[in-house]
Amino acid sequence: MMRMHTAVSATLSAILNDQHAWRRHLDGSAPLREIGNSKLRQIIEELGEAMSSLRAERRRTETVLQQTANGIIAIDSTGKIDLFNRAASLILGQEESEVIGKRLADLDLHPEIRRLVSNCIAGGTVCEAEVKLPGVPWKVVRMRAAPLKASDGRQDSAVLILQDMTEVRRHENHQKEFVSNVSHELRTPITAVRSTAEALMGGAKNDPAVVDKFLNTIVLESERLSALIEDLMDIAKRDSGILQTRMETVSVEKVIGRVVNITSPAARQKNIDVRVGVEQGLVALCDEMQVEQMIRNLVDNAIKYTPEGGKVEISAKLAGDAVIFEIKDNGIGIPQGEVGRIFERFYRVDKARSRRLGGTGLGLSIVKDIVDSHGGEIQVETQLGKGSTFTVKIPAHMS
């Protein structure tokens, strides 16, 4: 009987200690083999299988909790943290080893976290809040604390869910800025046209010299408004997914040739020397119309911001499995502190100069969208007073 008790104890110990070899204890011990198919043996087998199943389920649950995008923090009845998943670590900038087993009140976390958990447990209700965490870059986190019931029915612990809302709020801010910028950009030419028309109606129409000047203003502002609307429509199509990128084999030489023909009047007006260098027979796998628009926007900018008598170079070559486009000018250049923002919508380094030259502030953002839609890259090298070089790399057509 003593041997039987010892064998059973060893088997139960193996089960409780999560030893996968617990069945060897059951089958390898002479006293337990003597049990045969008795009730005790059946109970031990069922217990072993149940414990294995519970452990497997726990491992699956822990894996899910660790891999979920939301941060999860569990606080027990003593106020200590007994679960702190990977997402919570990334959101709050705290390592799991630094917080597990420690009281929430003793940790240097955002005070709103402590307040939310405290109110949740005290009131036995779900509490929510959204906070902006300090730091560079800043983070916005939505928090939801829910009470957990103990076996005796008391609600003395809680689980806290953290959702990183940074990108959502940043996108909302960009949308608000975009709407504000659109309103401002549309209002500027409309106001100029209306003011000019009112001046003509007020008596200026009787002076031929003034009429010509005012009519020229109306034409220029109308052209600016038209260009702005076209760019806005293009962006709207891209954002909505209506504008699809259709990849086909395209002759780079022909695309650049069309761009040069379109932009040559503006270049001649400023006596700018436009030079083209394209590898013969070069083809790219791309959306022809979009790539033409991309090159045209870059060349337009180069001409606009290059003084009279300057030079613009357009080149394209094959490098490995990519086509490299390069648009280089010897214009005014871009301040180094501004380079990181030039692809933002409506961002201008010099707003007054840009408006005077007819820029909408959307050209480079459209270029960036086109490059991204082709899985390409764009880089800028610039120096104030000496010019800028925009380099675009997109996949080539490999025969």
Buried (B, 14 or more C-beta within 10 A) or exposed (E): EEEBEEBBEBBBEBBEEEBEEBBEBBEEBEBBEEBEEEEEBEEBBEBBEEBBEEEEEEEEEEEEBBEBEBBBBBBBEEBBBEBBBBBBBBBBEBEBEEBEEEEBEEBEBBEBBBEBBBBBBEEEEEBEBEBBBEEEEEBBBBBBBBBBEEEEEEBBBBBBBBBBBBEEBEEEEEEEBBEEBBEEBBEBBEEBBEEBBEBBEEEBBEEEEBEEEBBEBBEBBBEBBEBBEEBBEBBEEBEEEEBEBEBEEBBBBEBBEEBBEEBBEBBEEBEBEBEBEBBEEBBBBBBBBBBBBBBBBBBBBBBBBBEEEBBBBBBBBBEEEBBBBBBBBBBBBBEEEEBEEBBBBBBBBBEEEBBEEBBBBBBBBBBBBBBBBBEBEBEBBBEEEEBBBBBBBBBBBEE
